[in-house]
C-alpha cells in the first residue's frame, strides 16, 4: 500500500513538472507587428530631429533612411493584411464583416500611396536637398500618424485582442491540467500540497482577471466596429472614422494635474492596447506562479 502511494505521488509530481515546463511560450505575431510600427515611428522621428553633420554623405544617409522607412511601412501593411486575412471569417453582413472589407480597401490604398512615394524618391533622388528630404519625411510622418494610423490601428488592436484570447485559452487549459495534478497529489498525500493549492488559487484569480480585461478590450473592438458600420463611411483611407488613440491606460488610471490651490484628478479612459497589456501582465503573473509551483514540487521530490 505504501509503495503504491509513493508511486502515485511521484507520478503526479512528475506530471505536474511536465505540465508547467515551457509555460512562458506565448504567440508573438501580433505583438511583433505592433513593435514594428513603433520602430518605424521612432526612425521617422530620428530622421526629422537629427542634427545636420554636414558630412559629404549626409544627404545620402537621409535618403537611404527614408527609403528604409518606406520599405518597412510597406512590409507593415503586408503583415497586417496577412494576419487579418488569417483570422476566421466573420458572420456575413455583421459589423465586423463590413469593417474588414473597408480595412482591406484601406490597406490597398495605403499600400498604393507608399508605392507611389517609393517611385517619387527613386525619380527625385538625384536632385533632392537636405531640406527637401526632411520636408518630405515630415509630410510622410504626418500621413502615418493620421491616415495610415486610422487604417492600421484598429486592425492591430483586433489582432492583439485575438492573440490575447489564445493566450488566455492556453493558460486556462494549463490551469485545469495543473489543478488535476494537484488533486492527484492531494490524494497521494504529497507533503506541501496545501501550499500548492493556495498558489493555484492565486493563479486562477490572475487568469480570471486577465479574462475580464480581455473581454473589456474585445467589447471595445466590437463597439468600434458597430459604430463604424453606423457611420456609413466609405472605404477610402481618408474617411475611416477613428481618432488617434488616447494615452494608454490599462483600466482608467487616475492621473492628476496640479494648480496653485488644488489637485484636480483627471480620468484617462482605458484603451484597447492598454487593456490587452494589463491582461497579458495578469497571465504572466499566473505563469510565474506555475513555475514557482514546479520548483517547489521538484524540491519535494528530492
Secondary structure as GFF3:
##gff-version 3
##sequence-region A 1 302
A	DSSP	alpha_helix	2	20	.	.	.	ID=ss1
A	DSSP	alpha_helix	29	49	.	.	.	ID=ss2
A	DSSP	alpha_helix	58	86	.	.	.	ID=ss3
A	DSSP	alpha_helix	95	124	.	.	.	ID=ss4
A	DSSP	three_ten_helix	125	127	.	.	.	ID=ss5
A	DSSP	alpha_helix	130	143	.	.	.	ID=ss6
A	DSSP	pi_helix	144	148	.	.	.	ID=ss7
A	DSSP	alpha_helix	149	187	.	.	.	ID=ss8
A	DSSP	alpha_helix	193	231	.	.	.	ID=ss9
A	DSSP	three_ten_helix	237	239	.	.	.	ID=ss10
A	DSSP	beta_strand	254	258	.	.	.	ID=ss11
A	DSSP	beta_strand	263	267	.	.	.	ID=ss12
A	DSSP	alpha_helix	272	301	.	.	.	ID=ss13
###
